[in-house]
Amino acid sequence: MIEKIAEFETLTELEAYLFQQTDIEGLRSKLLSEFSKYADYKNAEEWNKAVHICESLAIIGWGDNEPVEALKGMFFNGNPMTYFLNRFGEFRFVDAIWSKRKDGYTMEQGRTSFHASADDSQQRETILSDYITKEHIQDIKLLSQRNWIPKNPIRIRAGLSNCYENSKPVIESLQKDLQIALNRKMQPEKYGRSVNRIIITCSFSFFDDDHCKTNYIIKESDKKISSKNAYVEIQKMFSKKEIEKNGYFLRNRFEYGPFRKDTGRTRITIHFEKGFSELTHSEQRDKLGEYFIVALNKTSDKLKKKLDYDFELLMNDFTGILNDWKEHA
């Protein structure tokens, strides 16, 4: 079965093959049985088999098992890392850091972990960093899952941890309260399969010291301004001495990235001036909510013409969760 599904170069071909099968329940059972082996991968070949299985199960469904994605990323030193994530971004089964050898890649002893899962037949507990693995070098490209499981598509994050002191509790609440509520309460299964992530990055003004500061001056315009033109324009507003002293940077309020159909991702950046941090916490939450709604509405209006996706339901769900956060955070 794995050899067969690995033959297909595109997800379209794989999906066509899977839905040609007469016994989808039996197919799912076989794939889950194989996944139980390769979730505990020991080398590049076994990892790639796990990726193919996860892609197939993302298409036909995981049944009663918890869906996970098999993803390849990059460790801080540039080495590949591979891991499984559930819909809440929680690790499951084996995650590994890989070392490059002359003849290929091998998993690193001391940098491989195992994360407990209710679907683990052995019901093992989490073992961080010290999950036993042996050197097994293979000159094989490490794959990453090309499709995705249904999950909350809205990811809100701060571009930097720096901000003015009065904004810290609100920004912390974005992650500890709002993001968690979105992950738990959004209804991704009802929206469609076209969108994977809408990533909203909040870039806040900050002042750490005289040598580390950024204060955004907001250009309220839909026309994107380049870094070069931004510097020219801000010099018309302030002297070079003022710009350097205050760490001024001219930015659009909103910056919208392109939508990538292959990854299902798009990005939005929202810039915040120093005055944002001078508002009360309640006013900051209101302002954040206002900007999130504007950004998501514009993104929805652009994408709903191209994608089969229920943006109206997504916006209704998001607005309800957002309002609850503003009132109770």
N, C-alpha and C positions, 0 to 999 in steps of 0.2 A: 504493500500500500504506500509506504513512504517513498519508495523508489518511483512509483507512478506519479504521485503528486509533485515530486521534485522535478519531473520532466517539463512541466509547464513554465514557460518563460514569463507569462503575464498572469495577473490575477483574474483577468477576464476569461482566459482559457481554463484556469483552475476552477473558477466558479461554474463555468459551463459543464465541465466534467463532473464536478461534485453533484450538481443538481440533475444530472442524467442518471444517477444511481437510483434504483427502485426502492432500496431499503435505507433511508436516511438515518433511522434510529440505529440500525445495525452498523452503519458506517461511523456514526458518532461513537458508538461503543468501542469499535476497533481503534479509532483515533485516540480516544481517551486512555485506552489500555497502553497504546504506544507512548503517549505523552507521560504516563506515570513512570516509564523507564527513562526517557530522555530529559525529563525535568531535572534529573540527577546526572546531567551530562559530565563527561570526564575529559573530553577533547573537542576540537573544532568540528569534526564530522558529526558528533552527537549533538552539539549545540545547533548546527544547521538543520538537523532532522527535527529538533524541537521547534525551530522557527517555522518549518514547512507545516508541521502539525498545527501550530497556533494559527497560522494563516488560514488553514482549512476550517478549523473550528470557529474562527471569527466569521466565516461565511455561513456555515450550517448551524451554528449555535453550540454552546457548551452544555446544553441540557441542565442537569441539576448541579454540575460542577461550577466552581467559581471561575469566570473567565479571566485570563491573564494575557498580557502581551509579552512577546519575546523580543527584547530590544538590545541593540548594540549602541554603546555610547563611548565616551572618551574619558579616561581618568585624568587627573590634573597633570600627570607627567607625560601625557600624550599616548599612553598605552590604551589598547581597547579594553572596554569592560562590557560584560554581557549580563542581563538580568531579566527577571519576570516581574511585571507590575500588574496589580489588579486595578479595578476602575477607580479606586481611591488613591492611587499612587503608592500603595503599600507593596513592599517586596514579598515575593513568595519563592520558595524552592531555592535553587542555587544561583548566587551571583558571583561573578569571577572577574579578577583583573588578569590580563594576559601579558606575557612577556614575549618579546620578539627574539628569536634565536636565528642563527645563520640559516637554518633549514625550515623555518616557519614559526608558528606560535604555540605556546603552551600555557596552561593555567598556572598561576603563581601560588605556591604553598605559602600560607600565612596571609594571603589576601583573597581567599575564597571563603564565602559564607554560605550558610544554609538558613532559610527563613521558614518557620513553621507554616503549615497550611492544613486546613480541615480536610483537604483532599489527598493528603499524603497517606498512603496505605500503611506506613509504619508509624505514623503520628509522632514524628521526631520533633524535638524542641529546637528553637533557634540556636545556631552556633555562629557567632560572629568572628570572622577573620581566620579562625582555626579549623575550618572544615577540611578534612583530609583530602588531598589530591596528589597525584603523582605527575612527574614530568612526562608529557606525551606530546612530542613535537610533530605538528602536521603543517605542511605548506598548503593550507586551504584558506580561502577568503571567508571571514566571519560574516554571516548574514544578519540582517535585522528585519523584523516583520514589516511588511509593506502596507498592510491594512490595519484596522484598529477595532477594538471592542467598544460597545456603547459606553460612554462615560460623560460626566459633566464636561461640556466643551469649553467652558469659560475659566480661564486661568489668570488670576490677578496676582501681580507680583511687583515689588519695588525694584527699580533698576539698581539702586545702591542702598546700603543700609544707612548712609548719611542722611540726616534731615535736621531741621530745627527741633529743639527739645520738646516744644509744645505739641509737636505732631507725632512723637514716638508712640504714645498709647493708641492713637487712631490707626497708625500704620501697622502696629502689632496686631490690632484687632482685625485688620483685613485678612491676615493669615490665620490667626487663631480662631476667629469666629466666622467671618463672612465666607472665606474660601472653604472651610470645612462644611458649613451649611449648604453651600452650592454643591459640593461633592456628594452630600447625602440626600439632598432634596430635589435636585433637578431630575428631569425625566428623559434621559438621553435616548431610551429605546423608542420613544414616541416621536422624536424629531426627524429621524432619517439617518442615512449612513454617509452622507456626503461630507460632513464637517467633523473634523477630529478635535482641533483646538483653535479657539480664538484667544490669543495671548495678549493681555492688556498689561503693559509695563508702565508703572507710575514713576516718573522722574521728578524728585522733589529738590527744591533749592536747599542748600545747606551752608553752614559756616562752622568748620572745625577749628580753624585757626587762620592767621593771616596768609598762610601759604597754601591753604587747602579750603577753597570756598567756591561755590557756584550759586549764582542767583539768576534765575531765568527771567528775562523780559519777554513777555508773551506778545506775539504778533497774531492778533485775532483775524486770521484769514484762512480760507480754504486752499489758497495757492501755496504750494510747498516752497519753502525757502531753502536754498542751498547754504552750506556752511560758509562758503566764500561770500555770497551775497549778504548773509546774516551779519558778517563782520563789517562789511561796507556800510550796511544800513544802521547798525548800532553806533557806529562812529558819528552818524548824523544826529544821534540822540544824546550821546554823552562824550565827554573828552576821553582821551586815551588813559589819562590818570584816573578818572572815575571808573572806567571799565576795569582797569587792573586792580584798583583798590577794593572794589566791590565784587569782583568776579562775575561781571555781567556777561550773559550769553543770550542772544536773541533766538527764540525758537517759536515754532508754531505751537498752538495749544495741543492740536492733535496731529499725529503723523500716522498714516495708514500704509501698511505694507501690502504687497500683492497676495492673492490667495493661491496657494500651491495645491493643485488638484491631486498630485501624487501623494502628498503627506496629509492633505486635508487641513492645512494650517494657514492661518493668517495672523498678522501681528499689528497691534495698535500701541502707540506710545503717547502718553499724556504728560505734558510738562506743567509744573506748578511753581508759581512765583513765591517769593518770600512772604507776601501778604497772606497766603493760604495758612501759614503756620501761626499767624497772629489771630486767627479766628478761634472761637470756642470749639471744643471737641465736637459738640453737636453740629455746629455750623460746618466744620470740616467734613463730617460724615455726609451732611446734606450736599455739600459741594462735590464730593467724590461721587455720590450717587447721581447727581445731575450730569457729570461728565461721562460716567459709565453709560448712562442711558443714551446720551448723544452719540457716543462712539459706536455703541452696539447697533443703534438704529441706522446709522449711516452705513455700517458694514452690512447689516441685514438687507438694506435697500439695494446695495450693490450686488450682493450675492444671490438674492432670491430670484433674480432674473435668469440666473445660470444654473442653479442647483435645485434638485428635488429635496427640499428640506423645510420643515415647519418652523420658520423663524418667528411666526406670530406666537406659537405656544412657548417657544424658548424665551421670548421677551416677556410673556406673561409670568412664566415661572420665575425668571430672574428678577423681575420687578417686585414680586411678592416677597421673595427671600431678602432682597435688598432693603425693602421698607421695614421688614422685621428687624434686620440688623441695625438700621438707623435708629429705630425706636428703643431697642433693648441692649445695644452694645455698651 
